[in-house]
Amino acid sequence: MSVITTFKRLALTAVAVLTVALPAHAAFETRASAAYVYDMTTDMVLISKNAETPLPPASMSKLMTLNMLFEALRDGRVTMQTEFGVSSRAMAMGGSTMFLTERDRPTVEELIQGIIVQSGNDACVVVAEGLAGSEDAFAKLMTQRARDLGMNDSHFANASGWPDPDHRMSMQDLGILAARLIREFPEYYGYFSQKEFEFDGRAPQNRRNRNPLLGLGIGADGLKTGHTSEAGYGLVGSAAQGDRRIVFVITGLQSEKARAEEAERVVNWAFRQFVEKTVLRKGQQVATAKVWMGNAGSVGLVAQEDVSLLVPALQQDALTARAVHTGPLDAPIAKGAKMGELLISLDGLPDRRVPLVADRDVARGGFVPRIKTTAFRLFDDYALSALRGDDDAPQPEAESAGAPETETEGAAAQ
């Protein structure tokens, strides 16, 4: 069964405690109807409000169209100089556009800028038809690719975010997608902070990037706004300050002004409310697990990697967590093999899961250790039967039989 080691307080001793819980003052009440804030540096979700609900994403879903185009660039199917044709369907698109005509042959680079800066619906259709033959086929590819990337609350009906009852994304999926674009395609990410783009001197009124945070000096450098009457005003954003980077998604705001104000509030809160703290070092032991049939009776469970967390700036010592593993563990055990997890719980936030691995090899025991283990198992079975009042005594089992269910209190660890 699962053995739970409960930690009570963070300390700087070899055997210390880890209990993680954010105090109430760290909570952030956003005016957005749905929101998701993710710290990429520490892999922590800071806000999750209706974040897994599929909602109309408006032009924020253009990020998925860009992802498909960036993947085509990476795979060599197109280059930045590749020219795409413009169909009558693309030219007829309404809303925000590049004002493309059927005579145009925009390059991939121009289309990237047209989608990011001008939010061009026509540019999205051009990309869709250029990569998949039709926008419907492209939307199906987008949906399948989203599943491959773990974006399970997304379904695409078009390439532009044009209102459609079958076109939906969750704010969490948009956050996953934004983080992917930053990590996987750094060579193209700079386009998201481009403030102006005017294709061939056209549409001067639509040449400015709608991202309200660019140029505010708060580290904001992406990604995409969105607005329809159904979705309200939304923004997928990212900002970097010092060694930290956050990604955030907000939607359902009532005006451009409200979107700008809320986006700035989110960024300031995320960077000012928390400090980064290393709470575990790679190889540091946090628990001990019993071992069956081994040449040693126990094995240490250690952190697989350094663990850094964001903690409230004014209360940095109120951390708690649980070490959980299935045990006792059966020998042989290889050093470095995953044996359990450290579950770090923060009030109002998803658990942070940290892999715990064996600190050494434990070989299968010889004849005498195995006989002792079988004897202890048999004794435990008889004791349990006596307590239950069973009529039939249990019979001895083979050496490979599983261990009895146990739950133990563990020692403290930093």
C-alpha positions in Angstrom: 0.0 0.0 0.0 1.0 3.6 0.0 3.4 4.5 2.8 3.1 8.1 3.8 5.9 10.1 5.4 4.6 13.4 6.8 6.9 16.3 7.1 6.2 19.1 9.7 8.8 21.9 9.4 11.6 23.0 7.1 14.9 22.8 8.8 18.6 22.8 7.8 19.4 19.4 9.3 20.3 16.2 7.6 16.9 14.8 8.7 14.5 17.7 8.5 10.9 18.5 7.7 9.1 19.8 4.7 5.5 21.1 5.0 4.3 23.4 2.3 1.3 25.7 2.7 0.8 29.2 1.5 -0.8 31.6 4.0 -4.1 33.2 3.1 -2.5 36.6 2.2 -0.9 35.1 -0.9 -4.2 34.6 -2.6 -5.0 36.7 -5.6 -8.5 37.5 -6.6 -8.6 38.1 -10.4 -11.4 39.9 -12.1 -11.0 37.5 -15.1 -13.7 34.9 -15.5 -11.0 32.3 -16.1 -7.3 32.5 -15.5 -4.1 30.5 -15.4 -0.7 31.7 -14.1 2.4 29.4 -14.4 5.9 30.0 -13.2 8.1 28.4 -15.8 11.3 28.6 -13.7 10.0 26.6 -10.7 7.3 24.6 -12.6 4.6 26.0 -10.3 1.0 26.9 -11.1 0.2 30.1 -9.1 -3.4 30.7 -10.2 -5.9 28.2 -11.7 -9.4 29.7 -11.9 -11.8 27.8 -14.2 -8.6 26.9 -16.0 -9.7 23.5 -17.3 -13.0 24.7 -18.7 -13.1 24.8 -22.5 -14.0 28.4 -23.5 -14.1 30.5 -26.7 -10.5 31.6 -27.1 -11.0 34.2 -29.9 -7.7 35.2 -31.4 -5.6 33.7 -28.6 -6.0 30.4 -30.5 -3.9 31.8 -33.3 -1.0 30.6 -31.1 -1.9 27.1 -32.2 -1.7 28.1 -35.8 1.7 29.6 -35.2 2.8 26.4 -33.4 1.9 24.4 -36.5 3.8 26.9 -38.7 6.8 26.8 -36.4 6.9 23.0 -36.5 6.8 23.1 -40.3 9.8 25.5 -40.2 11.7 23.2 -37.8 10.9 20.2 -40.0 12.1 21.9 -43.1 8.8 21.7 -44.9 8.9 25.5 -45.4 11.5 28.3 -44.9 11.0 31.9 -43.8 11.2 32.8 -47.5 8.6 30.3 -48.7 5.7 32.1 -50.4 2.1 31.1 -49.9 -0.8 31.8 -52.3 -3.9 33.8 -51.1 -7.3 32.2 -51.9 -10.6 34.0 -52.4 -11.7 32.5 -49.0 -8.7 34.0 -47.3 -9.1 37.4 -48.9 -12.8 37.5 -47.9 -12.1 37.1 -44.2 -13.4 39.8 -42.0 -12.3 41.2 -38.6 -8.7 42.0 -38.2 -6.7 41.3 -41.4 -3.5 42.0 -43.3 -5.7 43.1 -46.2 -4.3 40.4 -48.5 -5.5 40.0 -52.0 -5.4 37.1 -54.4 -2.5 38.7 -56.2 -0.3 38.6 -53.1 2.3 36.0 -52.4 3.3 36.7 -48.7 6.3 34.9 -47.3 6.2 32.8 -44.1 8.0 35.6 -42.2 5.4 38.1 -43.3 2.6 35.8 -42.3 4.1 35.3 -38.9 4.3 39.0 -38.3 0.8 39.5 -39.8 -0.6 36.9 -37.3 1.2 38.2 -34.3 1.1 41.9 -34.7 -1.9 42.5 -36.9 -3.9 39.4 -35.7 -4.6 38.7 -39.3 -7.5 36.3 -39.8 -6.7 36.2 -43.5 -3.1 35.3 -42.8 -4.3 32.4 -40.6 -6.4 31.0 -43.5 -3.4 31.4 -45.9 -1.2 29.4 -43.5 -3.9 26.7 -43.0 -4.4 26.2 -46.7 -0.7 26.4 -47.5 0.1 23.6 -45.0 -2.9 21.4 -45.1 -4.8 22.2 -48.4 -7.9 23.5 -46.6 -8.8 25.2 -43.4 -11.0 22.3 -42.3 -8.2 19.8 -42.7 -5.8 22.1 -40.9 -8.3 22.5 -37.9 -8.4 18.7 -37.6 -4.6 18.6 -37.6 -4.5 21.3 -34.9 -6.9 19.3 -32.7 -4.9 16.1 -33.0 -1.6 17.9 -32.4 -3.1 19.5 -29.3 -3.9 16.0 -27.9 -0.3 15.0 -28.6 0.9 17.9 -26.6 -1.4 17.2 -23.6 -3.9 19.9 -24.4 -6.9 17.8 -23.8 -9.5 20.6 -23.4 -9.0 22.1 -26.9 -10.9 21.6 -30.1 -10.4 23.7 -33.2 -12.9 24.5 -35.9 -10.8 27.0 -37.8 -7.3 28.6 -37.9 -8.1 32.1 -36.7 -10.3 31.9 -33.7 -13.4 33.0 -35.6 -16.5 32.4 -33.4 -17.7 28.9 -33.7 -19.5 26.7 -31.1 -16.9 23.9 -31.8 -13.9 26.1 -31.4 -12.8 25.9 -27.7 -9.7 26.0 -25.6 -9.1 26.0 -21.8 -6.9 28.6 -20.2 -4.6 25.9 -19.0 -4.2 24.6 -22.5 -3.3 28.1 -23.7 -0.7 28.3 -20.9 0.8 24.9 -21.9 0.9 26.1 -25.5 2.5 29.5 -24.6 5.2 27.8 -22.5 5.9 25.4 -25.4 6.4 28.3 -27.9 8.8 29.9 -25.6 10.8 26.7 -24.8 10.7 25.0 -28.2 11.0 28.0 -30.6 13.3 30.6 -29.1 14.4 31.6 -32.6 10.9 32.9 -33.5 9.8 34.1 -30.0 11.2 37.6 -30.6 8.4 38.3 -33.1 5.9 38.3 -30.2 7.4 41.5 -28.8 7.4 43.3 -32.2 5.3 46.4 -31.7 4.4 47.3 -35.3 4.1 45.7 -38.7 2.6 47.1 -41.8 2.3 44.8 -44.8 3.2 46.5 -48.1 2.0 49.9 -46.7 -1.5 48.6 -46.2 -3.9 49.1 -43.2 -1.9 51.7 -41.3 -4.6 51.7 -38.7 -3.9 48.0 -38.0 -0.2 48.0 -37.7 0.2 48.1 -33.9 0.6 45.0 -31.6 -2.5 44.9 -29.3 -0.5 43.5 -26.3 -0.9 46.3 -23.7 2.1 45.3 -21.6 4.8 45.7 -24.3 7.0 48.7 -23.4 5.8 49.0 -19.8 9.2 47.9 -18.4 7.9 44.9 -16.5 9.6 42.3 -18.7 6.5 41.5 -20.8 7.5 40.1 -24.3 4.5 38.2 -25.6 2.2 36.6 -26.6 -1.3 37.2 -28.0 -4.5 39.1 -27.3 -8.1 38.0 -28.2 -11.5 39.5 -28.3 -15.0 38.5 -29.4 -18.4 39.5 -28.0 -18.8 35.9 -26.6 -15.3 35.5 -25.2 -14.8 39.1 -23.9 -11.2 40.5 -23.8 -8.4 38.1 -23.1 -4.6 37.8 -23.2 -2.0 35.1 -23.2 1.1 36.8 -21.8 4.6 36.2 -20.6 7.1 38.2 -18.7 10.6 37.7 -17.4 12.3 39.4 -14.5 15.7 38.3 -13.2 15.9 34.5 -13.5 12.2 34.0 -13.5 9.6 33.8 -16.3 5.9 33.5 -15.9 3.2 32.7 -18.4 -0.4 33.8 -17.8 -3.8 33.6 -19.4 -6.8 35.7 -18.6 -10.2 36.0 -20.3 -13.6 37.3 -19.9 -12.7 40.9 -19.2 -15.2 43.6 -20.2 -12.9 46.1 -22.0 -9.5 46.7 -23.4 -8.8 48.9 -20.4 -9.8 46.2 -17.9 -7.6 43.6 -19.8 -4.6 45.9 -19.6 -5.1 46.7 -15.9 -5.7 43.0 -14.9 -2.7 41.8 -17.0 -0.4 44.2 -15.3 -1.8 43.3 -11.8 -1.1 39.6 -12.5 2.5 40.2 -13.5 3.3 42.5 -10.6 1.7 40.1 -8.1 3.5 37.0 -9.5 6.9 38.7 -9.2 6.5 40.7 -6.0 4.5 38.3 -3.8 6.9 35.3 -4.1 10.6 34.6 -3.7 12.3 31.6 -5.1 13.8 29.2 -2.5 15.7 25.9 -2.9 14.1 23.5 -0.4 15.8 20.3 -1.4 19.1 19.4 -3.0 19.7 16.5 -5.4 20.5 13.4 -3.4 19.1 14.7 -0.1 17.3 12.0 1.8 13.7 12.7 2.8 12.4 9.3 3.8 13.4 5.6 4.5 11.5 2.7 3.0 11.4 -0.9 4.2 12.7 -3.5 1.8 11.5 -7.1 1.5 13.8 -10.0 0.5 16.9 -7.8 0.3 20.4 -7.9 1.7 19.4 -4.7 3.5 16.3 -4.0 5.5 15.7 -0.5 4.2 16.7 2.0 1.5 16.8 5.8 1.6 14.6 7.8 -0.6 16.3 10.9 -2.0 15.4 13.8 -4.2 16.1 13.1 -7.9 16.9 16.8 -8.5 17.2 20.1 -6.8 13.8 21.5 -5.9 13.1 25.2 -5.9 9.8 26.6 -4.9 8.1 30.0 -4.8 7.2 30.9 -1.3 5.5 34.0 0.1 8.0 36.7 0.6 7.0 37.5 4.2 6.6 33.9 5.3 9.4 31.8 3.9 9.5 29.1 6.7 5.9 27.7 6.5 6.5 24.8 4.2 4.9 21.3 4.4 4.8 18.1 2.3 4.3 14.3 2.2 6.6 11.5 1.0 4.5 8.7 -0.5 5.6 5.3 -1.8 4.3 1.8 -2.2 5.9 -0.5 0.2 7.6 -2.3 1.7 9.7 -2.4 -1.5 10.7 -5.7 -3.1 14.4 -6.3 -3.8 16.4 -6.1 -5.9 16.4 -2.3 -6.1 18.6 -0.2 -8.4 20.2 3.0 -7.2 18.4 5.9 -8.9 15.2 4.0 -9.6 12.0 5.9 -8.8 10.5 4.6 -5.6 7.9 7.3 -4.7 7.1 11.0 -4.7 7.3 14.0 -2.5 3.9 15.8 -2.7 4.3 19.4 -1.8 0.9 20.9 -1.0 0.2 24.6 -1.2 -3.2 26.0 -0.1 -5.4 26.6 -3.2 -2.8 25.3 -5.6 -2.2 21.9 -7.2 0.4 19.6 -5.5 3.9 19.9 -6.7 5.2 16.3 -7.3 8.9 15.6 -6.9 10.3 12.2 -7.8 12.0 10.2 -5.0 14.6 7.6 -6.0 16.6 4.9 -4.2 19.9 6.2 -2.7 21.7 2.9 -3.3 21.5 -0.6 -4.8 19.8 -3.2 -2.7 20.5 -6.8 -3.9 18.2 -9.7 -3.4 19.1 -11.3 -0.1 20.5 -14.8 0.3 18.8 -17.8 1.7 18.7 -16.7 5.4 17.3 -13.2 4.7 14.6 -14.7 2.5 13.6 -17.3 5.2 13.5 -14.5 7.8 11.3 -12.4 5.6 8.9 -15.3 4.9 8.7 -16.1 8.6 7.9 -12.5 9.5 5.2 -12.4 6.8 3.7 -15.7 8.1 3.7 -14.3 11.6 2.0 -11.2 10.5 -0.7 -13.2 8.7 -1.4 -15.3 11.7 -1.6 -12.2 13.9 -4.0 -10.6 11.6 -6.1 -13.7 11.4 -6.3 -13.9 15.2 -7.4 -10.3 15.5 -10.1 -10.9 12.9 -11.2 -14.2 14.4 -10.7 -16.2 11.2 -11.5 -19.8 11.3 -8.8 -20.9 8.9 -5.2 -20.0 9.6 -3.3 -18.6 6.5 -0.8 -20.8 4.8 2.8 -19.8 4.1 3.2 -18.1 0.7 6.1 -18.1 -1.8 9.0 -15.7 -1.4 7.7 -13.4 -4.1 4.4 -12.7 -2.2 3.7 -9.0 -1.6 4.3 -7.2 1.6 1.5 -6.5 4.1 -0.1 -3.1 4.1 1.6 -0.6 6.4 1.6 3.1 7.1 4.5 4.7 8.8 5.5 8.1 10.1 8.8 9.2 8.7 11.7 11.4 9.9 12.1 15.0 8.9 14.0 16.2 5.9 14.8 19.6 4.6 
